[in-house]
């Protein structure tokens, strides 16, 4: 689970509109801040998931 979350983090950090566009949500370049907030949250969740699995 943690690895998948970290993979989504990388994808969202590199292409902020890629994941929302797969479900039909279009965001403009001025709305990327929301994607970066989600990316920061995914970083925490991914690290905690990997740490909890140990």
PDB file of N, CA, C and O in Angstrom, chain B, residues numbered from 101:
ATOM      1  N   UNK B 101       0.823  -1.189   0.000  1.00  0.00           N
ATOM      2  CA  UNK B 101       0.000   0.000   0.000  1.00  0.00           C
ATOM      3  C   UNK B 101       0.865   1.249   0.000  1.00  0.00           C
ATOM      4  O   UNK B 101       0.581   2.196  -0.734  1.00  0.00           O
ATOM      5  N   UNK B 102       1.899   1.266   0.799  1.00  0.00           N
ATOM      6  CA  UNK B 102       2.769   2.428   0.877  1.00  0.00           C
ATOM      7  C   UNK B 102       3.502   2.695  -0.421  1.00  0.00           C
ATOM      8  O   UNK B 102       3.697   3.847  -0.809  1.00  0.00           O
ATOM      9  N   UNK B 103       3.909   1.630  -1.092  1.00  0.00           N
ATOM     10  CA  UNK B 103       4.628   1.786  -2.354  1.00  0.00           C
ATOM     11  C   UNK B 103       3.713   2.372  -3.423  1.00  0.00           C
ATOM     12  O   UNK B 103       4.145   3.212  -4.213  1.00  0.00           O
ATOM     13  N   UNK B 104       2.474   1.945  -3.457  1.00  0.00           N
ATOM     14  CA  UNK B 104       1.508   2.474  -4.421  1.00  0.00           C
ATOM     15  C   UNK B 104       1.237   3.952  -4.140  1.00  0.00           C
ATOM     16  O   UNK B 104       1.115   4.753  -5.067  1.00  0.00           O
ATOM     17  N   UNK B 105       1.144   4.307  -2.866  1.00  0.00           N
ATOM     18  CA  UNK B 105       0.925   5.697  -2.494  1.00  0.00           C
ATOM     19  C   UNK B 105       2.116   6.551  -2.889  1.00  0.00           C
ATOM     20  O   UNK B 105       1.942   7.667  -3.379  1.00  0.00           O
ATOM     21  N   UNK B 106       3.317   6.047  -2.685  1.00  0.00           N
ATOM     22  CA  UNK B 106       4.496   6.802  -3.084  1.00  0.00           C
ATOM     23  C   UNK B 106       4.604   6.908  -4.608  1.00  0.00           C
ATOM     24  O   UNK B 106       5.113   7.906  -5.120  1.00  0.00           O
ATOM     25  N   UNK B 107       4.138   5.904  -5.330  1.00  0.00           N
ATOM     26  CA  UNK B 107       4.121   5.990  -6.792  1.00  0.00           C
ATOM     27  C   UNK B 107       3.137   7.061  -7.254  1.00  0.00           C
ATOM     28  O   UNK B 107       3.416   7.800  -8.199  1.00  0.00           O
ATOM     29  N   UNK B 108       2.002   7.143  -6.596  1.00  0.00           N
ATOM     30  CA  UNK B 108       1.038   8.200  -6.920  1.00  0.00           C
ATOM     31  C   UNK B 108       1.608   9.564  -6.577  1.00  0.00           C
ATOM     32  O   UNK B 108       1.332  10.542  -7.271  1.00  0.00           O
ATOM     33  N   UNK B 109       2.397   9.642  -5.522  1.00  0.00           N
ATOM     34  CA  UNK B 109       3.039  10.893  -5.139  1.00  0.00           C
ATOM     35  C   UNK B 109       3.969  11.374  -6.240  1.00  0.00           C
ATOM     36  O   UNK B 109       3.950  12.551  -6.600  1.00  0.00           O
ATOM     37  N   UNK B 110       4.773  10.482  -6.772  1.00  0.00           N
ATOM     38  CA  UNK B 110       5.702  10.860  -7.839  1.00  0.00           C
ATOM     39  C   UNK B 110       4.931  11.301  -9.074  1.00  0.00           C
ATOM     40  O   UNK B 110       5.279  12.305  -9.696  1.00  0.00           O
ATOM     41  N   UNK B 111       3.906  10.575  -9.428  1.00  0.00           N
ATOM     42  CA  UNK B 111       3.107  10.925 -10.599  1.00  0.00           C
ATOM     43  C   UNK B 111       2.437  12.273 -10.420  1.00  0.00           C
ATOM     44  O   UNK B 111       2.409  13.075 -11.353  1.00  0.00           O
ATOM     45  N   UNK B 112       1.901  12.534  -9.251  1.00  0.00           N
ATOM     46  CA  UNK B 112       1.204  13.788  -8.997  1.00  0.00           C
ATOM     47  C   UNK B 112       2.167  14.955  -8.909  1.00  0.00           C
ATOM     48  O   UNK B 112       1.803  16.079  -9.257  1.00  0.00           O
ATOM     49  N   UNK B 113       3.382  14.719  -8.453  1.00  0.00           N
ATOM     50  CA  UNK B 113       4.371  15.790  -8.373  1.00  0.00           C
ATOM     51  C   UNK B 113       4.905  16.156  -9.761  1.00  0.00           C
ATOM     52  O   UNK B 113       5.157  17.326 -10.049  1.00  0.00           O
ATOM     53  N   UNK B 114       5.073  15.145 -10.615  1.00  0.00           N
ATOM     54  CA  UNK B 114       5.620  15.397 -11.952  1.00  0.00           C
ATOM     55  C   UNK B 114       4.548  15.942 -12.895  1.00  0.00           C
ATOM     56  O   UNK B 114       4.784  16.923 -13.601  1.00  0.00           O
ATOM     57  N   UNK B 115       3.388  15.321 -12.910  1.00  0.00           N
ATOM     58  CA  UNK B 115       2.280  15.750 -13.771  1.00  0.00           C
ATOM     59  C   UNK B 115       1.047  15.996 -12.903  1.00  0.00           C
ATOM     60  O   UNK B 115       0.238  15.085 -12.725  1.00  0.00           O
ATOM     61  N   UNK B 116       0.883  17.203 -12.361  1.00  0.00           N
ATOM     62  CA  UNK B 116      -0.191  17.460 -11.404  1.00  0.00           C
ATOM     63  C   UNK B 116      -1.599  17.226 -11.953  1.00  0.00           C
ATOM     64  O   UNK B 116      -2.513  16.950 -11.177  1.00  0.00           O
ATOM     65  N   UNK B 117      -1.795  17.328 -13.249  1.00  0.00           N
ATOM     66  CA  UNK B 117      -3.136  17.160 -13.809  1.00  0.00           C
ATOM     67  C   UNK B 117      -3.408  15.737 -14.287  1.00  0.00           C
ATOM     68  O   UNK B 117      -4.514  15.453 -14.748  1.00  0.00           O
ATOM     69  N   UNK B 118      -2.436  14.839 -14.191  1.00  0.00           N
ATOM     70  CA  UNK B 118      -2.590  13.494 -14.744  1.00  0.00           C
ATOM     71  C   UNK B 118      -3.614  12.661 -13.985  1.00  0.00           C
ATOM     72  O   UNK B 118      -4.506  12.080 -14.603  1.00  0.00           O
ATOM     73  N   UNK B 119      -3.512  12.590 -12.679  1.00  0.00           N
ATOM     74  CA  UNK B 119      -4.425  11.741 -11.902  1.00  0.00           C
ATOM     75  C   UNK B 119      -5.845  12.301 -11.902  1.00  0.00           C
ATOM     76  O   UNK B 119      -6.785  11.532 -12.101  1.00  0.00           O
ATOM     77  N   UNK B 120      -6.048  13.609 -11.689  1.00  0.00           N
ATOM     78  CA  UNK B 120      -7.431  14.111 -11.763  1.00  0.00           C
ATOM     79  C   UNK B 120      -8.066  13.933 -13.148  1.00  0.00           C
ATOM     80  O   UNK B 120      -9.276  13.730 -13.249  1.00  0.00           O
ATOM     81  N   UNK B 121      -7.271  14.007 -14.199  1.00  0.00           N
ATOM     82  CA  UNK B 121      -7.841  13.869 -15.543  1.00  0.00           C
ATOM     83  C   UNK B 121      -8.300  12.442 -15.830  1.00  0.00           C
ATOM     84  O   UNK B 121      -9.151  12.241 -16.697  1.00  0.00           O
ATOM     85  N   UNK B 122      -7.757  11.439 -15.124  1.00  0.00           N
ATOM     86  CA  UNK B 122      -8.187  10.064 -15.348  1.00  0.00           C
ATOM     87  C   UNK B 122      -9.616   9.826 -14.866  1.00  0.00           C
ATOM     88  O   UNK B 122     -10.277   8.898 -15.333  1.00  0.00           O
ATOM     89  N   UNK B 123     -10.096  10.643 -13.948  1.00  0.00           N
ATOM     90  CA  UNK B 123     -11.469  10.504 -13.462  1.00  0.00           C
ATOM     91  C   UNK B 123     -12.370  11.622 -13.975  1.00  0.00           C
ATOM     92  O   UNK B 123     -13.492  11.790 -13.497  1.00  0.00           O
ATOM     93  N   UNK B 124     -11.876  12.386 -14.951  1.00  0.00           N
ATOM     94  CA  UNK B 124     -12.701  13.396 -15.592  1.00  0.00           C
ATOM     95  C   UNK B 124     -12.666  14.768 -14.950  1.00  0.00           C
ATOM     96  O   UNK B 124     -13.501  15.612 -15.278  1.00  0.00           O
ATOM     97  N   UNK B 125     -11.737  15.019 -14.054  1.00  0.00           N
ATOM     98  CA  UNK B 125     -11.617  16.331 -13.427  1.00  0.00           C
ATOM     99  C   UNK B 125     -10.547  17.120 -14.163  1.00  0.00           C
ATOM    100  O   UNK B 125      -9.411  16.662 -14.287  1.00  0.00           O
ATOM    101  N   UNK B 126     -10.896  18.282 -14.645  1.00  0.00           N
ATOM    102  CA  UNK B 126      -9.923  19.125 -15.325  1.00  0.00           C
ATOM    103  C   UNK B 126      -9.528  20.270 -14.399  1.00  0.00           C
ATOM    104  O   UNK B 126     -10.378  20.942 -13.814  1.00  0.00           O
ATOM    105  N   UNK B 127      -8.227  20.473 -14.282  1.00  0.00           N
ATOM    106  CA  UNK B 127      -7.732  21.577 -13.478  1.00  0.00           C
ATOM    107  C   UNK B 127      -6.785  22.408 -14.323  1.00  0.00           C
ATOM    108  O   UNK B 127      -6.041  21.879 -15.149  1.00  0.00           O
ATOM    109  N   UNK B 128      -6.821  23.703 -14.108  1.00  0.00           N
ATOM    110  CA  UNK B 128      -5.942  24.605 -14.831  1.00  0.00           C
ATOM    111  C   UNK B 128      -4.597  24.711 -14.145  1.00  0.00           C
ATOM    112  O   UNK B 128      -4.412  24.234 -13.026  1.00  0.00           O
ATOM    113  N   UNK B 129      -3.670  25.340 -14.828  1.00  0.00           N
ATOM    114  CA  UNK B 129      -2.331  25.455 -14.257  1.00  0.00           C
ATOM    115  C   UNK B 129      -2.301  26.345 -13.020  1.00  0.00           C
ATOM    116  O   UNK B 129      -1.371  26.253 -12.220  1.00  0.00           O
ATOM    117  N   UNK B 130      -3.299  27.201 -12.852  1.00  0.00           N
ATOM    118  CA  UNK B 130      -3.344  28.031 -11.655  1.00  0.00           C
ATOM    119  C   UNK B 130      -3.939  27.290 -10.463  1.00  0.00           C
ATOM    120  O   UNK B 130      -3.966  27.827  -9.356  1.00  0.00           O
ATOM    121  N   UNK B 131      -4.412  26.071 -10.672  1.00  0.00           N
ATOM    122  CA  UNK B 131      -5.003  25.266  -9.598  1.00  0.00           C
ATOM    123  C   UNK B 131      -4.107  24.097  -9.184  1.00  0.00           C
ATOM    124  O   UNK B 131      -4.576  23.175  -8.516  1.00  0.00           O
ATOM    125  N   UNK B 132      -2.857  24.118  -9.559  1.00  0.00           N
ATOM    126  CA  UNK B 132      -1.937  23.034  -9.218  1.00  0.00           C
ATOM    127  C   UNK B 132      -1.598  23.001  -7.740  1.00  0.00           C
ATOM    128  O   UNK B 132      -1.115  21.979  -7.254  1.00  0.00           O
ATOM    129  N   UNK B 133      -1.830  24.075  -7.012  1.00  0.00           N
ATOM    130  CA  UNK B 133      -1.516  24.102  -5.589  1.00  0.00           C
ATOM    131  C   UNK B 133      -2.279  23.015  -4.843  1.00  0.00           C
ATOM    132  O   UNK B 133      -1.746  22.414  -3.911  1.00  0.00           O
ATOM    133  N   UNK B 134      -3.516  22.760  -5.241  1.00  0.00           N
ATOM    134  CA  UNK B 134      -4.294  21.685  -4.618  1.00  0.00           C
ATOM    135  C   UNK B 134      -3.619  20.334  -4.832  1.00  0.00           C
ATOM    136  O   UNK B 134      -3.569  19.509  -3.920  1.00  0.00           O
ATOM    137  N   UNK B 135      -3.105  20.110  -6.030  1.00  0.00           N
ATOM    138  CA  UNK B 135      -2.398  18.855  -6.305  1.00  0.00           C
ATOM    139  C   UNK B 135      -1.149  18.732  -5.454  1.00  0.00           C
ATOM    140  O   UNK B 135      -0.811  17.636  -5.005  1.00  0.00           O
ATOM    141  N   UNK B 136      -0.464  19.831  -5.228  1.00  0.00           N
ATOM    142  CA  UNK B 136       0.739  19.784  -4.403  1.00  0.00           C
ATOM    143  C   UNK B 136       0.399  19.535  -2.936  1.00  0.00           C
ATOM    144  O   UNK B 136       1.169  18.883  -2.232  1.00  0.00           O
ATOM    145  N   UNK B 137      -0.740  20.042  -2.463  1.00  0.00           N
ATOM    146  CA  UNK B 137      -1.176  19.735  -1.099  1.00  0.00           C
ATOM    147  C   UNK B 137      -1.490  18.251  -0.955  1.00  0.00           C
ATOM    148  O   UNK B 137      -1.137  17.637   0.051  1.00  0.00           O
ATOM    149  N   UNK B 138      -2.148  17.675  -1.949  1.00  0.00           N
ATOM    150  CA  UNK B 138      -2.455  16.241  -1.932  1.00  0.00           C
ATOM    151  C   UNK B 138      -1.158  15.433  -1.993  1.00  0.00           C
ATOM    152  O   UNK B 138      -1.036  14.396  -1.341  1.00  0.00           O
ATOM    153  N   UNK B 139      -0.188  15.915  -2.782  1.00  0.00           N
ATOM    154  CA  UNK B 139       1.108  15.257  -2.866  1.00  0.00           C
ATOM    155  C   UNK B 139       1.801  15.231  -1.507  1.00  0.00           C
ATOM    156  O   UNK B 139       2.376  14.213  -1.121  1.00  0.00           O
ATOM    157  N   UNK B 140       1.750  16.333  -0.790  1.00  0.00           N
ATOM    158  CA  UNK B 140       2.362  16.384   0.546  1.00  0.00           C
ATOM    159  C   UNK B 140       1.661  15.431   1.504  1.00  0.00           C
ATOM    160  O   UNK B 140       2.314  14.773   2.314  1.00  0.00           O
ATOM    161  N   UNK B 141       0.347  15.353   1.418  1.00  0.00           N
ATOM    162  CA  UNK B 141      -0.396  14.419   2.275  1.00  0.00           C
ATOM    163  C   UNK B 141      -0.057  12.974   1.924  1.00  0.00           C
ATOM    164  O   UNK B 141       0.082  12.137   2.815  1.00  0.00           O
ATOM    165  N   UNK B 142       0.076  12.678   0.636  1.00  0.00           N
ATOM    166  CA  UNK B 142       0.422  11.322   0.219  1.00  0.00           C
ATOM    167  C   UNK B 142       1.818  10.935   0.674  1.00  0.00           C
ATOM    168  O   UNK B 142       2.069   9.763   0.954  1.00  0.00           O
ATOM    169  N   UNK B 143       2.721  11.887   0.754  1.00  0.00           N
ATOM    170  CA  UNK B 143       4.055  11.594   1.249  1.00  0.00           C
ATOM    171  C   UNK B 143       3.985  11.107   2.697  1.00  0.00           C
ATOM    172  O   UNK B 143       4.603  10.104   3.054  1.00  0.00           O
ATOM    173  N   UNK B 144       3.241  11.813   3.509  1.00  0.00           N
ATOM    174  CA  UNK B 144       3.090  11.399   4.902  1.00  0.00           C
ATOM    175  C   UNK B 144       2.408  10.058   5.044  1.00  0.00           C
ATOM    176  O   UNK B 144       2.842   9.214   5.828  1.00  0.00           O
ATOM    177  N   UNK B 145       1.346   9.856   4.293  1.00  0.00           N
ATOM    178  CA  UNK B 145       0.601   8.594   4.364  1.00  0.00           C
ATOM    179  C   UNK B 145       1.459   7.428   3.860  1.00  0.00           C
ATOM    180  O   UNK B 145       1.444   6.345   4.446  1.00  0.00           O
ATOM    181  N   UNK B 146       2.199   7.651   2.784  1.00  0.00           N
ATOM    182  CA  UNK B 146       3.047   6.587   2.244  1.00  0.00           C
ATOM    183  C   UNK B 146       4.157   6.183   3.198  1.00  0.00           C
ATOM    184  O   UNK B 146       4.425   4.996   3.382  1.00  0.00           O
ATOM    185  N   UNK B 147       4.801   7.171   3.805  1.00  0.00           N
ATOM    186  CA  UNK B 147       5.866   6.860   4.749  1.00  0.00           C
ATOM    187  C   UNK B 147       5.316   6.168   5.983  1.00  0.00           C
ATOM    188  O   UNK B 147       5.921   5.218   6.481  1.00  0.00           O
ATOM    189  N   UNK B 148       4.182   6.627   6.482  1.00  0.00           N
ATOM    190  CA  UNK B 148       3.568   5.964   7.635  1.00  0.00           C
ATOM    191  C   UNK B 148       3.133   4.540   7.312  1.00  0.00           C
ATOM    192  O   UNK B 148       3.257   3.649   8.152  1.00  0.00           O
ATOM    193  N   UNK B 149       2.622   4.316   6.099  1.00  0.00           N
ATOM    194  CA  UNK B 149       2.203   2.973   5.700  1.00  0.00           C
ATOM    195  C   UNK B 149       3.398   2.021   5.632  1.00  0.00           C
ATOM    196  O   UNK B 149       3.313   0.876   6.078  1.00  0.00           O
ATOM    197  N   UNK B 150       4.487   2.490   5.082  1.00  0.00           N
ATOM    198  CA  UNK B 150       5.675   1.645   4.999  1.00  0.00           C
ATOM    199  C   UNK B 150       6.227   1.390   6.396  1.00  0.00           C
ATOM    200  O   UNK B 150       6.643   0.273   6.703  1.00  0.00           O
ATOM    201  N   UNK B 151       6.235   2.406   7.238  1.00  0.00           N
ATOM    202  CA  UNK B 151       6.713   2.238   8.601  1.00  0.00           C
ATOM    203  C   UNK B 151       5.824   1.318   9.421  1.00  0.00           C
ATOM    204  O   UNK B 151       6.326   0.562  10.253  1.00  0.00           O
ATOM    205  N   UNK B 152       4.522   1.365   9.204  1.00  0.00           N
ATOM    206  CA  UNK B 152       3.602   0.494   9.956  1.00  0.00           C
ATOM    207  C   UNK B 152       3.732  -0.961   9.515  1.00  0.00           C
ATOM    208  O   UNK B 152       3.483  -1.873  10.305  1.00  0.00           O
ATOM    209  N   UNK B 153       4.113  -1.181   8.281  1.00  0.00           N
ATOM    210  CA  UNK B 153       4.253  -2.548   7.786  1.00  0.00           C
ATOM    211  C   UNK B 153       5.469  -3.258   8.395  1.00  0.00           C
ATOM    212  O   UNK B 153       5.530  -4.487   8.413  1.00  0.00           O
ATOM    213  N   UNK B 154       6.409  -2.496   8.878  1.00  0.00           N
ATOM    214  CA  UNK B 154       7.612  -3.086   9.478  1.00  0.00           C
ATOM    215  C   UNK B 154       7.261  -3.517  10.854  1.00  0.00           C
ATOM    216  O   UNK B 154       8.110  -4.047  11.570  1.00  0.00           O
TER     217      UNK B 154
END
